[in-house]
Amino acid sequence: MTLRTYPRFITLEGGEGAGKSTVLSALREVLRETGREVVSTREPGGTPLSEQIRGLLLDPHHETPTIDTELLLMFAARAQHVRETILPALERDAWVISDRFTDASYAYQGAARGGDPVFIAELERRVVGIAPALTLLLDVPVAVGLQRARGRGAADRIEGERDDFFERVREGYLARAAAEPARFRVVDATQSPQTVAADAVAHMRRLIGEVS
Ligand code: Z5A
């Protein structure tokens, strides 16, 4: 089974503190102003059950999960999220913006943890089945992103990783963007929040122009 690309499906990706939440609000606002229905969501999470799985994944007090445990929990949450939240919205022609999606599993569980990308692709085909038309990769040097993220207080289990882990996440994302230039747009997230949001909105407006 190949992946089905949905034209109104946008995902945001990036390392820690890249500014995804900030950009998501700006994109949502623009879509709403133009009278379009928009569903904004996040991963891991996006349904009550998937949010419970998120809690398990990010809690630093459990035993350390194996790579496969972490990967399969990410995909368990995603399977539910796709069926219960994302697909119903896309099928009624709403726009969907997700703060992270499958690319995050390739970057974190694949590139950073060393999980097998062939296995990840198999999971993507079998339990996800869909792809966004546009992925905005907010790219920021690891030190800058971590400084922003760690300024917020206690780290969750994944935020507590060492800096070289996040370097591999960044490399993993940039490699995916280079491999799929038609879907990815890389945004320089070291700029001011306003400029980052404006760049992201400009990319989204081009997609809106193609879709409607
Ligand atoms: N994960 C995974 O491993 N595998 C998967 O398949 C999936 C996820 C889906 C939870 O994700 C964790 O799950 C995440 C990846 C893993 N790992 N960690 N750690 P998350 O997306 O919920 O968590 P996050 O990446 O830690 O989010 P974040 O750090 O909050 O990033 P953000 O949303 O991109 O940043 P933000 O909240 O918009 O901004 C962070 C701070 O920076 C905030 O104080 C802002 O005011 C500030 N900021 C934002 N933009 C700027 C600019 N441009 N300049 C200066 N300051 C800024």
Boltz pocket constraint, residues with backbone or C-beta under 6 A from the ligand:
constraints:
  - pocket:
      binder: B
      contacts: [[A, 14], [A, 15], [A, 16], [A, 17], [A, 18], [A, 19], [A, 20], [A, 21], [A, 22], [A, 23], [A, 42], [A, 43], [A, 44], [A, 74], [A, 99], [A, 100], [A, 101], [A, 102], [A, 103], [A, 104], [A, 105], [A, 106], [A, 108], [A, 109], [A, 148], [A, 149], [A, 152], [A, 158], [A, 159], [A, 160], [A, 189], [A, 190], [A, 191], [A, 192], [A, 193], [A, 194], [A, 196]]
      max_distance: 6.0
